Amino acid sequence: MTESAMAPPGAPEEHDAGSPVEDEVAAQRTGDDVAEIRARASSLPWWRRPRQLRRQLALTFVATALASVLLAGSLNFFAASDLLADGTEEQLVGVGASRARTIENGVGRLLGQVSALSGDLGVVAALDDFADDFVALDDETLTVEQEAALEAHYQREVVDAVDDLGLEPVTVDDFLPASVAGRYLQYHYTVAPLDEGIEPSTVVDAGDGSAYSETHAIHHRALDVMLTETLGTGDAMLVTVAGDVVYSVDKRIDFGTNLLTGPHSDSSLANALRDQLPRVRAGSAVMADLQLYLPAQGRAAFFVAATVRNETETIGVLAVEIPVDALSAVTTTNQ
């Protein structure tokens, strides 16, 4: 009797392991499981889907290396930035300090030059002579035509210019010199030359036959060279203790006016004469504050001023204009 015949009744029929039937069933179940796993994986977000181990390890290594490079680069960047910032800041501070010292030295040198010039015997003599002759001009008069030409000049060059700026309305009388001497000088040394196309600063003798013009012919060339060409500055003025501008190289609208009581009495130059100079030692120079100065065609300018003494007597002030565009040249070591 065979083994199959000896099996108990009702027992399930057994198949040999590895039979074709079992292999087919197993393959079908495996295929169904793989399909189900793939279907479930495809429904997940991409970052949660399972990856092959080799690919996952490779991506992990690449990500780790990239993160390390980025971290090291960031640390180097910030370290370099700090070094550059510290170096740049120190460099800028150094440049600023050096420039400040250069300007301070240049200004000090300029103050010393103006102070020395205020004691020059030629400057002292010129101020003495001009002061006397200025007083004498109060006896002179202008013709009606000359007065009209002077007022027309102020209307055209000053009043209209101020009105064009949209400032508070002004009149000719707001700027004209109050004294007869001042008006006389402005006509003969400013208006008349300009009407003939002549630069006022080049006029040596106005040809009016006055004692003032004789004095001007003696001193003007030397003063022009000494006070403006040598210093490389703008206008230069001689002012009496009373505030009258009795001489000017450029002959602008402050020439012949009174700085303490006239149309420019609120200027920083007037404040220097009134407030700063009395507080310093005789002969010492002071620098007035930067200000837009109408006689300088409204440009910003500094003034350096020093008292002029005839032996022990203070007879007036030497004032030198320093335009802003000339300040750099004046304050460099080449000057």
C-alpha positions in Angstrom: 0.0 0.0 0.0 1.3 3.4 -0.8 1.7 6.4 1.6 -1.1 8.2 -0.1 -3.4 5.3 0.4 -2.6 5.4 4.1 -3.6 9.0 4.7 -6.5 9.5 7.0 -9.8 10.1 5.4 -10.7 13.9 5.0 -7.1 15.0 5.2 -6.2 17.7 2.7 -4.4 16.6 -0.3 -0.7 17.6 0.0 1.6 18.7 -2.8 5.3 18.3 -2.9 7.3 21.5 -1.9 8.5 23.5 -4.9 5.7 22.3 -7.0 4.6 24.5 -10.0 1.3 25.2 -8.3 2.9 26.5 -5.1 5.4 28.6 -7.1 2.6 30.2 -9.2 0.6 31.1 -6.1 3.6 32.6 -4.3 4.6 34.6 -7.3 1.0 35.9 -7.6 0.9 37.0 -4.0 4.4 38.6 -4.2 3.4 40.5 -7.3 0.2 41.7 -5.6 2.2 42.9 -2.6 4.8 44.8 -4.7 2.0 46.4 -6.7 0.2 47.4 -3.6 3.5 48.8 -2.0 4.2 50.8 -5.2 0.7 52.1 -5.4 0.9 53.3 -1.8 4.4 54.8 -2.3 3.3 56.7 -5.4 0.5 58.3 -3.4 2.9 59.7 -0.8 4.5 63.2 -1.2 7.9 63.0 -3.0 9.9 63.6 0.1 8.3 60.6 1.9 8.5 58.1 -0.9 10.9 55.2 -0.3 14.2 55.4 -2.2 16.7 52.8 -3.1 19.4 52.6 -0.5 22.2 53.3 -2.8 20.6 56.4 -4.1 19.6 57.5 -0.7 23.1 57.1 0.6 24.5 59.0 -2.3 22.1 61.9 -1.8 22.9 61.9 1.9 26.6 62.1 1.2 26.2 64.9 -1.3 23.8 66.9 1.0 26.2 66.5 3.9 29.2 67.6 1.8 27.3 70.6 0.4 26.1 71.6 3.9 29.7 71.5 5.1 31.0 73.6 2.2 28.2 76.2 2.7 28.9 76.3 6.4 32.6 76.8 6.0 32.0 79.3 3.2 29.6 81.3 5.4 32.0 81.3 8.3 34.8 82.5 6.0 32.6 85.1 4.5 31.6 86.6 7.8 35.1 86.4 9.1 36.4 88.2 6.0 33.6 90.7 6.2 34.5 91.6 9.7 38.2 91.9 8.9 37.4 94.1 5.9 34.9 96.2 7.9 37.4 96.7 10.7 40.2 97.5 8.2 38.0 99.9 6.2 36.8 101.7 9.3 40.3 102.1 10.5 41.4 103.3 7.1 38.5 105.9 6.9 39.3 107.1 10.4 42.9 107.5 9.5 42.1 109.4 6.3 39.6 111.6 8.1 42.1 112.4 10.9 44.8 113.1 8.4 42.6 115.4 6.3 41.4 117.2 9.5 45.0 117.8 10.5 45.8 119.1 7.0 42.9 121.5 7.1 43.7 122.6 10.6 47.3 123.3 9.7 46.2 125.1 6.5 43.8 127.3 8.4 46.4 128.0 11.0 48.9 128.9 8.3 46.3 131.2 6.7 45.5 133.0 10.0 49.2 133.5 10.6 49.7 135.0 7.1 46.8 137.4 7.5 48.0 138.3 11.0 51.5 139.1 9.6 50.1 141.1 6.7 48.0 143.2 9.1 51.3 144.4 10.6 53.0 145.2 7.3 54.0 148.8 7.1 52.5 149.1 3.6 49.1 148.0 4.8 49.3 150.3 7.8 50.2 153.3 5.7 47.5 152.5 3.1 44.7 152.2 5.7 45.8 155.5 7.3 45.8 157.3 4.0 42.5 155.8 2.7 40.7 156.6 6.0 41.6 160.2 5.7 40.7 160.5 2.1 37.4 158.7 2.6 36.3 161.3 5.0 37.2 164.1 2.6 35.0 162.6 -0.1 31.9 163.5 1.9 32.3 167.0 0.4 32.1 165.6 -3.1 28.8 165.1 -5.0 27.6 163.0 -7.9 25.7 164.5 -10.8 22.1 163.5 -11.4 23.2 161.3 -14.3 25.8 159.5 -12.1 23.3 158.9 -9.3 20.8 157.5 -11.8 23.5 155.2 -13.3 24.5 154.0 -9.8 20.8 153.2 -8.9 20.3 151.5 -12.2 23.3 149.3 -11.5 21.9 148.3 -8.1 18.5 147.6 -9.6 19.9 145.4 -12.3 22.6 143.6 -10.5 21.3 143.4 -6.9 17.5 144.0 -6.5 16.4 142.1 -9.6 18.7 139.2 -8.7 17.3 139.0 -5.2 13.7 139.2 -6.5 14.4 136.3 -9.0 15.2 134.1 -6.0 11.7 134.7 -4.6 13.0 136.2 -1.4 11.5 139.1 0.5 11.1 142.1 -1.7 13.9 144.7 -1.5 14.7 148.1 -2.9 17.8 149.9 -4.2 18.0 151.9 -1.0 18.3 148.7 1.1 21.8 148.2 -0.4 23.2 151.5 -1.5 26.0 153.0 0.8 24.5 155.5 3.2 27.4 157.9 3.0 28.1 160.4 0.2 31.7 159.1 0.1 30.6 155.5 -0.3 28.3 156.3 -3.3 31.0 158.5 -4.9 33.5 155.6 -4.7 31.1 153.0 -6.0 30.2 155.1 -9.0 33.8 156.0 -10.0 35.4 152.7 -9.2 32.6 150.2 -9.9 29.8 151.4 -12.1 31.7 153.7 -14.5 34.4 151.1 -15.3 31.7 148.3 -15.8 29.8 150.6 -18.2 33.0 150.8 -20.2 33.6 147.1 -20.1 36.5 147.4 -17.6 37.0 145.1 -14.6 36.9 147.3 -11.5 39.7 145.4 -9.8 42.1 146.6 -12.6 41.4 150.3 -12.2 44.4 152.0 -10.7 43.2 155.7 -10.9 39.5 156.6 -11.6 40.6 159.9 -13.1 38.3 162.0 -11.0 41.1 164.2 -9.6 40.4 163.4 -6.0 42.9 162.9 -3.2 41.5 159.4 -2.8 42.3 158.4 -6.4 45.9 159.7 -5.9 46.2 157.5 -2.8 44.6 154.6 -4.7 47.1 154.9 -7.5 50.0 154.7 -5.0 48.8 151.6 -3.1 46.5 149.5 -5.3 49.0 147.4 -7.3 51.0 146.5 -4.2 47.9 145.7 -2.1 46.4 143.6 -4.9 49.6 141.4 -5.2 50.2 141.3 -1.4 46.6 140.5 -0.3 45.1 138.4 -3.0 47.6 137.1 -5.5 50.1 136.0 -2.9 47.5 134.4 -0.7 45.5 133.0 -3.6 42.3 134.3 -2.0 39.3 136.4 -3.0 38.6 140.0 -2.2 40.6 141.9 0.4 39.3 145.0 2.3 40.7 147.7 4.6 38.1 148.7 7.2 38.3 151.6 9.6 37.5 151.3 13.4 34.2 152.9 12.6 33.3 150.1 10.2 33.7 151.9 6.8 35.2 149.8 4.0 37.6 152.4 2.6 39.4 150.1 0.3 38.6 146.9 -1.6 40.6 145.1 -4.2 37.6 143.9 -6.2 35.3 146.9 -5.6 32.1 145.1 -5.0 28.8 146.3 -3.5 30.3 146.3 0.0 33.0 148.8 -1.0 32.2 152.2 0.6 29.5 150.7 2.9 29.7 150.5 6.7 29.9 146.9 7.9 28.7 147.7 11.4 25.6 149.8 10.5 25.1 149.4 6.7 23.3 146.8 4.5 25.8 144.0 5.3 25.8 144.5 9.1 24.2 141.1 9.7 27.0 139.3 7.8 29.5 136.9 9.5 32.3 139.4 8.6 30.5 142.1 10.5 30.0 139.8 13.5 33.8 139.0 13.4 34.6 142.7 13.6 32.0 143.4 16.3 32.4 140.3 18.5 35.4 138.1 17.7 38.3 140.6 17.2 37.8 142.5 20.5 38.3 139.2 22.3 41.7 138.3 20.8 45.1 139.7 21.3 45.9 142.7 19.0 47.2 141.5 15.7 45.8 138.0 16.0 43.5 136.9 13.2 40.1 135.3 13.4 38.0 133.4 11.0 34.4 134.4 10.5 31.7 131.7 10.0 30.9 130.3 6.6 28.0 132.3 5.1 26.3 133.1 1.8 27.7 136.6 1.1 25.6 138.8 -1.2 28.6 141.0 -2.4 30.3 137.8 -3.5 27.4 137.2 -5.9 25.7 135.2 -3.2 28.4 132.5 -3.0 29.4 130.9 0.3 32.6 132.4 1.7 34.8 132.6 4.8 36.5 135.7 6.0 39.8 136.0 7.9 40.2 139.3 9.7 43.0 140.9 11.8 43.3 144.3 13.5 45.7 146.8 12.0 47.7 148.9 14.4 49.8 152.0 13.9 52.3 151.5 16.7 50.0 151.2 19.7 46.9 152.5 18.2 44.3 150.3 16.5 43.3 152.0 13.2 41.2 149.4 11.6 40.9 145.9 10.2 42.3 143.9 7.3 39.7 141.4 6.0 40.4 138.7 3.4 37.8 136.6 1.7 38.3 132.9 1.4 35.8 131.5 -1.2 34.8 127.8 -0.5 36.3 126.7 -3.8 39.6 128.1 -2.8 39.7 126.7 0.7 41.0 123.3 -0.4 44.0 124.9 -2.2 44.7 127.2 0.7 44.7 124.4 3.2 46.9 121.9 1.4 50.6 121.5 2.2 51.5 123.0 -1.2 50.4 126.5 -0.2 
